[in-house]
Amino acid sequence: MWLTLETISKNNNLGSLSLLHIGPEIQLRELLRKRFKKYTTADLSYRKVDHKVDLRNLPFADQSYDVVIACHVLEHIKEDILALQNIRRILRPNGFAILQVPVIGKKTIEYPEPNKQEWFHVRSPGEDYFDRYLTVFGRVDRFSSSSFDPDFQPYIYENRTRWPKAYPLRPTSKGHRHEDIVPVCYP
């Protein structure tokens, strides 16, 4: 996500933009706060945020943010299209949203209930998951690991052969390497 944001910053003055960081990762808070003119955090359950909100019902005015970042959030929301519509609604016309999810395979798998063995995910997103974004956003650019300098490849390594099927991911230094995908959505 950081490498994607660096690429986007070449054509955008992030220092003049407002950011809503949903599900704010602690390690990114200060870095993002320094990059943007206005930095606001939000989450449904985490207490140390500016706003306690549900993505399916955002209390913010239309077109109130230039940028929205929500990484590894949408796989927890059954009504993800409603969440995407709310994100799109609060984006300014020239804004963008970085909405990364953990891509597991080619096809998305919907679970009948939150999967306790996958941090309560309601789905296992596949490469096809980003097609849903196009039902709400006008354009979706996909940055993948191979989009960046090989010295900084954000590949994910997994050994899926020695791990229970109910819990398909276990990062290792050995195993299969697959690309991470970071979608950037534009109104």
Order of alpha helices (4+ residues) and beta strands (2+ residues): alpha-beta-alpha-beta-beta-beta-alpha-beta-beta-beta-beta-beta-beta-beta
